[in-house]
Amino acid sequence: MTTTTETSYSTVAPVRTLSITSLALGIASIVFGWTLVAPVAGLVVGILALKQEPLGKTYAVWGIVLNAVMLVGIAFVALLTLVGIGIGFAALPFAFN
C-alpha cells in the first residue's frame, strides 16, 4: 500500500516590477542628480504601474511623487536661471555708464 502525498509549495510573489522600478528611478534621480530622462521615465512607469499592478500601488505612488518632485525642481531652477539672465540683460545698459 503506497500513498502519495502531493504538496504544492507554489507561493508566487506578487508582481510589482513596474512599481519598484518607478520608486528606484525616483530615489536614484534625487540621490544622483539625474535631471531629465530618469524622472520622466520614472513618472511614466509609475503611472503605468498604477493601472497594471494593484498590489504595488504604494510603491508606484511614491515613485510618482519622487519623480514629480525632481521634475518640479528642474523647472524651478530653469525658471530662476531665465529670470537671472533676463535681469542681467535688463541691467546691461547701465553697466557701461
Number of C-alpha atoms within 10 A of each C-alpha: 2 4 5 5 6 6 6 6 6 6 6 6 6 10 13 17 14 23 29 22 19 32 25 18 25 28 20 17 22 17 9 8 11 15 15 13 11 21 26 19 16 30 24 16 22 31 19 15 26 19 10 15 17 14 14 19 19 14 22 30 19 19 30 27 18 24 31 17 16 23 20 12 14 14 12 12 12 12 12 12 12 12 12 12 12 12 11 12 11 11 11 11 9 8 8 6 5
